[in-house]
């Protein structure tokens, strides 16, 4: 990661949701984030997962985003996440940057 880049970890949480719904939401969020002017968007990876499982190695609910430290992309990213949360009050997203966390909820 270049020195002028920042990596964010987005952790989605669904109250009363199942793994399939979480996977679908994670994929949709990642696709929307890729449309922003970010350097990269990746799905999170688990350290261990059973062989032969669908989506093996993926940590559904986690999206890693790398963006330039300068510019207004962070504000755009937060606005996108907030807009997604207004669609369903059961959702929340934790945004983590360098160990600092911000929890956004669908209120």
VODRENRO-669966 format. One record per residue: chain; x, y, z of N, C-alpha, C in turn; residue number from 1; residue in one letter. Coordinates in steps of 0.1 Angstrom, whole numbers, plus 2048, in hexadecimal, padded with zeros to 3 digits. Layout:
# residues N
kette=A, n.x=X, n.y=Y, n.z=Z, ca.x=X, ca.y=Y, ca.z=Z, c.x=X, c.y=Y, c.z=Z, nr=NUM, rest=A
...
This chain:
# residues 107
kette=A, n.x=809, n.y=7F4, n.z=800, ca.x=800, ca.y=800, ca.z=800, c.x=809, c.y=80C, c.z=800, nr=1, rest=X
kette=A, n.x=807, n.y=815, n.z=7F6, ca.x=810, ca.y=822, ca.z=7F6, c.x=80E, c.y=82A, c.z=802, nr=2, rest=X
kette=A, n.x=818, n.y=833, n.z=805, ca.x=818, ca.y=83B, ca.z=811, c.x=80C, c.y=845, c.z=811, nr=3, rest=X
kette=A, n.x=807, n.y=849, n.z=806, ca.x=7FC, ca.y=853, ca.z=806, c.x=7EE, c.y=84C, c.z=805, nr=4, rest=X
kette=A, n.x=7EE, n.y=83F, n.z=809, ca.x=7E1, ca.y=838, ca.z=809, c.x=7DD, c.y=835, c.z=817, nr=5, rest=X
kette=A, n.x=7D0, n.y=833, n.z=818, ca.x=7CA, ca.y=82F, ca.z=825, c.x=7C1, c.y=823, c.z=823, nr=6, rest=X
kette=A, n.x=7C2, n.y=819, n.z=82C, ca.x=7BA, ca.y=80D, ca.z=82A, c.x=7AF, c.y=80D, c.z=835, nr=7, rest=X
kette=A, n.x=7A2, n.y=80B, n.z=830, ca.x=797, ca.y=80B, ca.z=839, c.x=792, c.y=7FC, c.z=83A, nr=8, rest=X
kette=A, n.x=78D, n.y=7F8, n.z=845, ca.x=786, ca.y=7EB, ca.z=846, c.x=778, c.y=7EE, c.z=849, nr=9, rest=X
kette=A, n.x=76F, n.y=7EA, n.z=841, ca.x=760, ca.y=7EB, ca.z=843, c.x=75B, c.y=7DD, c.z=848, nr=10, rest=X
kette=A, n.x=754, n.y=7DD, n.z=853, ca.x=74F, ca.y=7D1, ca.z=858, c.x=740, c.y=7D2, c.z=859, nr=11, rest=X
kette=A, n.x=738, n.y=7CB, n.z=851, ca.x=72A, ca.y=7CB, ca.z=851, c.x=724, c.y=7C2, c.z=85B, nr=12, rest=X
kette=A, n.x=719, n.y=7C6, n.z=861, ca.x=713, ca.y=7BE, ca.z=86B, c.x=704, c.y=7BF, c.z=869, nr=13, rest=X
kette=A, n.x=6FD, n.y=7B3, n.z=869, ca.x=6EF, ca.y=7B2, ca.z=867, c.x=6E9, c.y=7AC, c.z=873, nr=14, rest=X
kette=A, n.x=6DF, n.y=7B3, n.z=879, ca.x=6D8, ca.y=7AD, ca.z=884, c.x=6CD, c.y=7A4, c.z=87E, nr=15, rest=X
kette=A, n.x=6CC, n.y=798, n.z=882, ca.x=6C2, ca.y=78E, ca.z=87D, c.x=6C4, c.y=78B, c.z=86E, nr=16, rest=X
kette=A, n.x=6D0, n.y=78C, n.z=869, ca.x=6D3, ca.y=789, ca.z=85B, c.x=6DA, c.y=77B, c.z=85A, nr=17, rest=X
kette=A, n.x=6D9, n.y=775, n.z=84F, ca.x=6E1, ca.y=768, ca.z=84D, c.x=6ED, c.y=76B, c.z=845, nr=18, rest=X
kette=A, n.x=6F6, n.y=760, n.z=844, ca.x=702, ca.y=761, ca.z=83D, c.x=701, c.y=764, c.z=82E, nr=19, rest=X
kette=A, n.x=6F6, n.y=75F, n.z=828, ca.x=6F4, ca.y=761, ca.z=81A, c.x=6F1, c.y=770, c.z=817, nr=20, rest=X
kette=A, n.x=6E8, n.y=776, n.z=820, ca.x=6E5, ca.y=784, ca.z=81F, c.x=6F1, c.y=78D, c.z=821, nr=21, rest=X
kette=A, n.x=6F9, n.y=789, n.z=82B, ca.x=705, ca.y=791, ca.z=82E, c.x=70F, c.y=790, c.z=822, nr=22, rest=X
kette=A, n.x=711, n.y=785, n.z=81C, ca.x=719, ca.y=783, ca.z=810, c.x=714, c.y=78C, c.z=805, nr=23, rest=X
kette=A, n.x=707, n.y=78C, n.z=802, ca.x=702, ca.y=794, ca.z=7F7, c.x=704, c.y=7A3, c.z=7FA, nr=24, rest=X
kette=A, n.x=701, n.y=7A7, n.z=806, ca.x=703, ca.y=7B6, ca.z=80A, c.x=712, c.y=7BA, c.z=808, nr=25, rest=X
kette=A, n.x=71B, n.y=7B1, n.z=80C, ca.x=729, ca.y=7B4, ca.z=80C, c.x=72D, c.y=7B5, c.z=7FD, nr=26, rest=X
kette=A, n.x=729, n.y=7AC, n.z=7F4, ca.x=72C, ca.y=7AD, ca.z=7E6, c.x=726, c.y=7BA, c.z=7E0, nr=27, rest=X
kette=A, n.x=71A, n.y=7BE, n.z=7E3, ca.x=714, ca.y=7CA, ca.z=7DE, c.x=71C, c.y=7D6, c.z=7E2, nr=28, rest=X
kette=A, n.x=71F, n.y=7D7, n.z=7EF, ca.x=727, ca.y=7E2, ca.z=7F4, c.x=735, c.y=7E3, c.z=7EE, nr=29, rest=X
kette=A, n.x=73B, n.y=7D8, n.z=7EC, ca.x=748, ca.y=7D8, ca.z=7E5, c.x=747, c.y=7DD, c.z=7D7, nr=30, rest=X
kette=A, n.x=73D, n.y=7D9, n.z=7D0, ca.x=73B, ca.y=7DD, ca.z=7C2, c.x=738, c.y=7EC, c.z=7C2, nr=31, rest=X
kette=A, n.x=731, n.y=7F2, n.z=7CB, ca.x=72E, ca.y=800, ca.z=7CB, c.x=73B, c.y=808, c.z=7CF, nr=32, rest=X
kette=A, n.x=743, n.y=802, n.z=7D8, ca.x=74F, ca.y=809, ca.z=7DC, c.x=759, c.y=80A, c.z=7D0, nr=33, rest=X
kette=A, n.x=759, n.y=7FF, n.z=7C8, ca.x=762, ca.y=7FF, ca.z=7BC, c.x=75F, c.y=80A, c.z=7B2, nr=34, rest=X
kette=A, n.x=753, n.y=80F, n.z=7B3, ca.x=74F, ca.y=81A, ca.z=7AA, c.x=754, c.y=828, c.z=7AF, nr=35, rest=X
kette=A, n.x=759, n.y=828, n.z=7BB, ca.x=75F, ca.y=835, ca.z=7C0, c.x=76D, c.y=836, c.z=7BC, nr=36, rest=X
kette=A, n.x=773, n.y=841, n.z=7BE, ca.x=781, ca.y=843, ca.z=7BA, c.x=78B, c.y=83E, c.z=7C5, nr=37, rest=X
kette=A, n.x=78A, n.y=831, n.z=7C7, ca.x=793, ca.y=82B, ca.z=7D1, c.x=79E, c.y=822, c.z=7CA, nr=38, rest=X
kette=A, n.x=7A9, n.y=820, n.z=7D1, ca.x=7B3, ca.y=818, ca.z=7CB, c.x=7B0, c.y=809, c.z=7CA, nr=39, rest=X
kette=A, n.x=7AA, n.y=803, n.z=7D4, ca.x=7A6, ca.y=7F5, ca.z=7D4, c.x=79A, c.y=7F2, c.z=7DD, nr=40, rest=X
kette=A, n.x=793, n.y=7E8, n.z=7DA, ca.x=788, ca.y=7E2, ca.z=7E3, c.x=78A, c.y=7D3, c.z=7E3, nr=41, rest=X
kette=A, n.x=78B, n.y=7CD, n.z=7EE, ca.x=78D, ca.y=7BF, ca.z=7F0, c.x=783, c.y=7BA, c.z=7FA, nr=42, rest=X
kette=A, n.x=77F, n.y=7AD, n.z=7F8, ca.x=777, ca.y=7A7, ca.z=803, c.x=781, c.y=7A2, c.z=80D, nr=43, rest=X
kette=A, n.x=77D, n.y=7A2, n.z=81A, ca.x=785, ca.y=79D, ca.z=825, c.x=788, c.y=78E, c.z=824, nr=44, rest=X
kette=A, n.x=793, n.y=78A, n.z=829, ca.x=796, ca.y=77C, ca.z=829, c.x=797, c.y=776, c.z=837, nr=45, rest=X
kette=A, n.x=792, n.y=76A, n.z=839, ca.x=794, ca.y=763, ca.z=846, c.x=7A2, c.y=75D, c.z=846, nr=46, rest=X
kette=A, n.x=7A7, n.y=75B, n.z=852, ca.x=7B4, ca.y=754, ca.z=853, c.x=7B2, c.y=745, c.z=850, nr=47, rest=X
kette=A, n.x=7A7, n.y=740, n.z=854, ca.x=7A5, ca.y=731, ca.z=852, c.x=796, c.y=72F, c.z=84E, nr=48, rest=X
kette=A, n.x=794, n.y=726, n.z=844, ca.x=787, ca.y=722, ca.z=841, c.x=787, c.y=714, c.z=83C, nr=49, rest=X
kette=A, n.x=77C, n.y=70D, n.z=83E, ca.x=77B, ca.y=6FF, ca.z=83A, c.x=77D, c.y=6FD, c.z=82B, nr=50, rest=X
kette=A, n.x=784, n.y=6F3, n.z=826, ca.x=786, ca.y=6F1, ca.z=818, c.x=779, c.y=6ED, c.z=812, nr=51, rest=X
kette=A, n.x=777, n.y=6F2, n.z=806, ca.x=76B, ca.y=6EE, ca.z=7FE, c.x=75E, c.y=6F6, c.z=801, nr=52, rest=X
kette=A, n.x=75F, n.y=6FF, n.z=80A, ca.x=754, ca.y=707, ca.z=80E, c.x=752, c.y=713, c.z=804, nr=53, rest=X
kette=A, n.x=746, n.y=716, n.z=801, ca.x=742, ca.y=721, ca.z=7F8, c.x=748, c.y=72E, c.z=7FD, nr=54, rest=X
kette=A, n.x=74F, n.y=736, n.z=7F5, ca.x=755, ca.y=742, ca.z=7F9, c.x=760, c.y=740, c.z=803, nr=55, rest=X
kette=A, n.x=767, n.y=734, n.z=802, ca.x=772, ca.y=731, ca.z=80B, c.x=77C, c.y=73C, c.z=80C, nr=56, rest=X
kette=A, n.x=77F, n.y=73F, n.z=818, ca.x=78A, ca.y=749, ca.z=81B, c.x=784, c.y=757, c.z=81C, nr=57, rest=X
kette=A, n.x=778, n.y=75A, n.z=818, ca.x=772, ca.y=767, ca.z=819, c.x=76C, c.y=76A, c.z=826, nr=58, rest=X
kette=A, n.x=76E, n.y=776, n.z=82B, ca.x=768, ca.y=77A, ca.z=838, c.x=75C, c.y=783, c.z=834, nr=59, rest=X
kette=A, n.x=751, n.y=77D, n.z=831, ca.x=745, ca.y=784, ca.z=82D, c.x=742, c.y=78F, c.z=837, nr=60, rest=X
kette=A, n.x=73F, n.y=79B, n.z=833, ca.x=73C, ca.y=7A6, ca.z=83C, c.x=748, c.y=7AF, c.z=83D, nr=61, rest=X
kette=A, n.x=754, n.y=7AB, n.z=838, ca.x=75F, ca.y=7B4, ca.z=839, c.x=764, c.y=7B8, c.z=82B, nr=62, rest=X
kette=A, n.x=766, n.y=7C5, n.z=829, ca.x=76B, ca.y=7CB, ca.z=81D, c.x=777, c.y=7D4, c.z=820, nr=63, rest=X
kette=A, n.x=782, n.y=7D2, n.z=819, ca.x=78E, ca.y=7DA, ca.z=81B, c.x=78F, c.y=7E4, c.z=810, nr=64, rest=X
kette=A, n.x=790, n.y=7F1, n.z=813, ca.x=791, ca.y=7FB, ca.z=809, c.x=79E, c.y=803, c.z=80A, nr=65, rest=X
kette=A, n.x=7A5, n.y=805, n.z=800, ca.x=7B1, ca.y=80D, ca.z=800, c.x=7AE, c.y=81A, c.z=7F7, nr=66, rest=X
kette=A, n.x=7B1, n.y=825, n.z=7FD, ca.x=7AE, ca.y=832, ca.z=7F6, c.x=7B9, c.y=83C, c.z=7F9, nr=67, rest=X
kette=A, n.x=7BA, n.y=846, n.z=7F0, ca.x=7C4, ca.y=850, ca.z=7F2, c.x=7C1, c.y=858, c.z=7FF, nr=68, rest=X
kette=A, n.x=7CC, n.y=85C, n.z=806, ca.x=7CA, ca.y=863, ca.z=813, c.x=7C4, c.y=871, c.z=811, nr=69, rest=X
kette=A, n.x=7C7, n.y=876, n.z=805, ca.x=7C2, ca.y=884, ca.z=802, c.x=7B5, c.y=883, c.z=7FA, nr=70, rest=X
kette=A, n.x=7AE, n.y=88D, n.z=7F9, ca.x=7A2, ca.y=88D, ca.z=7F1, c.x=795, c.y=88B, c.z=7F9, nr=71, rest=X
kette=A, n.x=78A, n.y=88B, n.z=7F2, ca.x=77D, ca.y=88A, ca.z=7F9, c.x=777, c.y=87C, c.z=7F8, nr=72, rest=X
kette=A, n.x=77F, n.y=872, n.z=7F4, ca.x=779, ca.y=865, ca.z=7F2, c.x=774, c.y=85F, c.z=7FF, nr=73, rest=X
kette=A, n.x=77A, n.y=862, n.z=80A, ca.x=776, ca.y=85C, ca.z=817, c.x=768, c.y=861, c.z=81A, nr=74, rest=X
kette=A, n.x=765, n.y=86E, n.z=818, ca.x=758, ca.y=874, ca.z=81B, c.x=74D, c.y=86D, c.z=812, nr=75, rest=X
kette=A, n.x=751, n.y=86B, n.z=805, ca.x=748, ca.y=864, ca.z=7FC, c.x=745, c.y=856, c.z=800, nr=76, rest=X
kette=A, n.x=750, n.y=84F, n.z=805, ca.x=74E, ca.y=841, ca.z=809, c.x=745, c.y=841, c.z=815, nr=77, rest=X
kette=A, n.x=747, n.y=849, n.z=81F, ca.x=73E, ca.y=84A, ca.z=82B, c.x=730, c.y=84D, c.z=827, nr=78, rest=X
kette=A, n.x=72E, n.y=856, n.z=81E, ca.x=720, ca.y=859, ca.z=819, c.x=71A, c.y=84D, c.z=813, nr=79, rest=X
kette=A, n.x=721, n.y=845, n.z=80B, ca.x=71C, ca.y=839, ca.z=804, c.x=718, c.y=82F, c.z=80F, nr=80, rest=X
kette=A, n.x=720, n.y=82D, n.z=819, ca.x=71D, ca.y=823, ca.z=823, c.x=711, c.y=828, c.z=82B, nr=81, rest=X
kette=A, n.x=710, n.y=835, n.z=82E, ca.x=704, ca.y=83A, ca.z=835, c.x=6F7, c.y=838, c.z=82D, nr=82, rest=X
kette=A, n.x=6F8, n.y=83A, n.z=820, ca.x=6EC, ca.y=838, ca.z=817, c.x=6E8, c.y=82A, c.z=817, nr=83, rest=X
kette=A, n.x=6F1, n.y=821, n.z=817, ca.x=6EE, ca.y=812, ca.z=818, c.x=6E7, c.y=80F, c.z=825, nr=84, rest=X
kette=A, n.x=6EB, n.y=815, n.z=830, ca.x=6E6, ca.y=812, ca.z=83D, c.x=6D8, c.y=817, c.z=83E, nr=85, rest=X
kette=A, n.x=6D4, n.y=821, n.z=838, ca.x=6C6, ca.y=827, ca.z=839, c.x=6BC, c.y=81D, c.z=833, nr=86, rest=X
kette=A, n.x=6C1, n.y=814, n.z=82B, ca.x=6B7, ca.y=80A, ca.z=824, c.x=6B2, c.y=800, c.z=82E, nr=87, rest=X
kette=A, n.x=6B9, n.y=7FD, n.z=839, ca.x=6B6, ca.y=7F3, ca.z=842, c.x=6BB, c.y=7F6, c.z=850, nr=88, rest=X
kette=A, n.x=6B3, n.y=7F7, n.z=85A, ca.x=6B7, ca.y=7FB, ca.z=867, c.x=6BE, c.y=7EF, c.z=86E, nr=89, rest=X
kette=A, n.x=6BE, n.y=7E3, n.z=869, ca.x=6C5, ca.y=7D8, ca.z=86F, c.x=6D4, c.y=7D8, c.z=86C, nr=90, rest=X
kette=A, n.x=6D8, n.y=7E0, n.z=863, ca.x=6E6, ca.y=7E1, ca.z=85F, c.x=6EF, c.y=7EA, c.z=867, nr=91, rest=X
kette=A, n.x=6FB, n.y=7E7, n.z=868, ca.x=705, ca.y=7F0, ca.z=86D, c.x=713, c.y=7ED, c.z=866, nr=92, rest=X
kette=A, n.x=71B, n.y=7F7, n.z=866, ca.x=728, ca.y=7F6, ca.z=860, c.x=732, c.y=7FC, c.z=869, nr=93, rest=X
kette=A, n.x=73D, n.y=7F5, n.z=86C, ca.x=748, ca.y=7FA, ca.z=874, c.x=753, c.y=7FE, c.z=86A, nr=94, rest=X
kette=A, n.x=757, n.y=80B, n.z=86A, ca.x=762, ca.y=810, ca.z=862, c.x=76E, c.y=811, c.z=86A, nr=95, rest=X
kette=A, n.x=779, n.y=80A, n.z=866, ca.x=785, ca.y=80A, ca.z=86E, c.x=791, c.y=80F, c.z=866, nr=96, rest=X
kette=A, n.x=798, n.y=819, n.z=86C, ca.x=7A3, ca.y=81F, ca.z=865, c.x=7AE, c.y=820, c.z=86F, nr=97, rest=X
kette=A, n.x=7B9, n.y=818, n.z=86D, ca.x=7C4, ca.y=819, ca.z=876, c.x=7C1, c.y=816, c.z=885, nr=98, rest=X
kette=A, n.x=7B8, n.y=80D, n.z=887, ca.x=7B4, ca.y=80A, ca.z=895, c.x=7A9, c.y=812, c.z=89B, nr=99, rest=X
kette=A, n.x=7A5, n.y=81D, n.z=894, ca.x=79A, ca.y=825, ca.z=899, c.x=78D, c.y=820, c.z=892, nr=100, rest=X
kette=A, n.x=782, n.y=81F, n.z=89A, ca.x=776, ca.y=81A, ca.z=894, c.x=76B, c.y=824, c.z=896, nr=101, rest=X
kette=A, n.x=762, n.y=823, n.z=88B, ca.x=756, ca.y=82B, ca.z=88B, c.x=74B, c.y=822, c.z=887, nr=102, rest=X
kette=A, n.x=740, n.y=821, n.z=88F, ca.x=735, ca.y=818, ca.z=88D, c.x=72A, c.y=820, c.z=887, nr=103, rest=X
kette=A, n.x=725, n.y=81D, n.z=87B, ca.x=71A, ca.y=823, ca.z=875, c.x=70E, c.y=819, c.z=876, nr=104, rest=X
kette=A, n.x=702, n.y=81E, n.z=87A, ca.x=6F7, ca.y=815, ca.z=87B, c.x=6EB, c.y=81B, c.z=872, nr=105, rest=X
kette=A, n.x=6E2, n.y=812, n.z=86E, ca.x=6D7, ca.y=816, ca.z=866, c.x=6CC, c.y=81B, c.z=86E, nr=106, rest=X
kette=A, n.x=6CC, n.y=828, n.z=871, ca.x=6C1, ca.y=82E, ca.z=879, c.x=6BA, c.y=838, c.z=870, nr=107, rest=X
